[in-house]
Amino acid sequence: MNPPRSPEGPPRKLIESSKAWRWAIVVGVTVALGIAIVLMFLLTQATNNREFYERNYGRLFVLNMVVAGLLLAVILWVFVRLASRLRRGKFGSRLLVKLAAIFTLVGLVPGVLIYVVSYQFVSRSIETWFDVKVEGALDAGLNLGRATLDTLSSDLAGKTRSAAGQLSETPDATAGLTLERIREQLGATDVVLWNAGGQMIASAGQSRFQINPERPTPQQLRTVRTQRTFTVVEGLEDPAFATANGARIKAIVPVPQPSLGLLAEARFLQSTVTIPPTLVANAIAVQEANREYQERALAREGLRRMYIGTLTLSLFLAVFGAVLLAIILGNQLARPLLLLAAGVSEVAAGDLSPKPALQGKDELGGLTRSFADMTQQLAEAREAVELSMEQVSAARANLQTILDNLTAGVIVLDPEGHIQASNPGASRILRIPLEDHEGTPISQVPGLESFGQAVQQRFDEFLTETQIVDHWQQPFELNTSRGPEVPANLVTLVARGASMPGGSRLLVLDDISEIVSAQRAQAWGEVARRLAHEIKNPLTPIQLSAERLEIKLASKLPDAERAMLTKSVHTIVDQVDSMKRLVNEFRDYARLPAAELKPVDLNGLVNDVLHLYAREGDEARGSSHVPVRAELDPACPRILGDPQQLRQVIHNLLQNAQDATEGRPRPDVLVRTQWSEASRRVRLVVQDNGSGFPDHILKRAFEPYVTTKSKGTGLGLAVVKKIADEHGARIDLKNRMAEGVIQGAQVSLSFGVAS
């Protein structure tokens, strides 16, 4: 067996040589692209700027010949090197010669064919550009345009002469009305009556709004006196001006003298008509086409020389570039094959060490990388498989040990609810040997019928909902006694469900029977202690800071702002005192302070709370803030209640509604008061357009720690319920439905009025 080769041997040299060839390709492609851009620029300039091309033709010709000479020198050098490799019998030399010949023919034959066809096309097509018929058609078009304009001018002069008779007996003072009528008859844009000295007597049309209208020249007036008419076409001298502003025909005729006015001053009627834009555009187009045609006709020999010269230079550069790229690309195709041949020899010798590979992005470079990866994978495959099997076995043993020692119950179900696997904790919690019921639907296990149906229904609802969280959680109460003669044994469970890959479902059970009663007894006390610790400590600094602000700023502010400051500070101090009293009494015996019932304006309380929300929104401008709308019934009488506790109720309900609608497309919260004359009760309603309450939350929403919020404590509605009970108010919680779809939640409280 031959000893394995080192990666630093011939393959490494091939890679280094390949890098040099890649740089050569990059340089060659860059040069070729630059030359192509120059040639395209020359063709464009030859068409649009013949003088520029003729002025720089000599320099450009020399530049192209120099580039062609450099390409030819490179080609000769490559051919010499290729012949040397072929004489030495180096692997891949014959393939390289064959590829170079193929690429050369592919580039040379089409290039020569295109050149011959292009030469004939340019030579003959330039002559066809300058045809006697085309020149005659252009002259005829110009004559037709002039005849059309002359006809329009004559027609306007005749109409103006006929209209001038209407002014014969018309005095200067009333000539304006007659001119307006004449303008409408002629369809003119402007009609002006001039005296013999060129002063305007009256006008109708655009000249009425001009301070200094254009007057007829003395020469024009003399022409009118001698020839009885004068017409002129204005605006066609400058094509750009005519295109933007249009052209017009102006006619000036003398006004007949009145029968008894032999000594009256001569007057002249001038009418102006706008030439149709289509006619102007056509006339300008024919004029420009004729001018361009005459220029091209004079430069036909220059155009032929420019096009043929450019085509010839392009042919030379294309042929030289094709030959050079053929040799370079052929070499690039042969080098990966050389590298693969060396690598195959090493693998045949038993060397499975990593092989060098080319970094190119083509298929052959990818083939060398795949071959190198294959040799490395062959060496690592057996070791990786053995290591993976050991890890899988260890992980399975660890997982089984963890499941067997968990106090929580774990059950794996298939999509139809059949038990696939369970741990001893599940059998201990449910008091049923679940391993004996594997393959059985959980809803058919004796004693778990209703529990299994509820779990299966909850899984179906969870999988059809938009999954904001990755699991569901719901408490259950089970009677684990077997038989009517056995006393009931209630077990309180918390079940959590989640979906697993492959459609399986994971059910985790926690037995919380022993801590439920303790939690219910200690919930309010624990909340009270936390509130006292978190809220009471900052209250005194808040109160002192507010009072210091009033002392420091009261003397420095105007009366209006001092009154606002005093009112705000008093509000802060009053609210701090209320919060201190609330925290102290809530801490003692885990109960809310006793309600001090007295007549209260419910609308006023709502406005006070909404004022605080509006200020919070102003201060938090730029953050997410859900607006609150109010619909307050002005007919609401006073109710019997504790203002501080009712403020807390309103605040809790609004806060819950804002939290429920935050993140919705159009969040909206509505607080409304209603007075019912029939029942003699005042109703407070808070609505939102959130996602509503699930059924299992809706039934226990007023219990502590029951919440749909990820960070909520579940005490907001419980406090509202406690305050409502102390006020003798009826409270109702429901989801708002529309066509079977939940549109949000609604909480309403009904209070009795004060006598």
TABEL-V734774 format. One line per field, one symbol per residue. phi: phi as a letter, one per 20 degrees, with the letter a starting at -180 (. if undefined). Layout:
phi: ???
//
This chain:
phi: .fffeffefggffffffffffffffffffffffffffffffffffffdbffffffdffffffffffffffffffffffffffffffffmffnffffffffffffffeffffffffffffffffefffffddfffffffffffffffffffffffffffffffffffefeefffdfffffffffffemeebccddefenefebbbofffddfcffeffgfffffffedmabcbddoefdfffffedncbddcccfegfffdcfefffccddcccffggfffffffffffffffffffffdffffffffffffffffgffffffffffffffffffffffffffffffffenedfgdfbfefeefffffffffffffffffeffffffffffffffffffffffffdffeeccddegenffebbdgfffffelcffffdfndgffdfgndfffffffffffffffeffefdebdbbeccddefdoffegfcecedddccbedgnnfcdcddcedffdffffffdgffffffffffedfgeffgfffffffgfffdffddfffffffffffffffffffffffffffffffmlbffffdfbgceffffffffffffffffffdfoefcefcdccdefefefdeaegfffffffffffffffffefnfgcfbccdcdcddffelcdddccccdeemdfffeffcfeefmebdefdeemdfffffffffffemeecccbeedblmdfdqcbcccddeeff
//
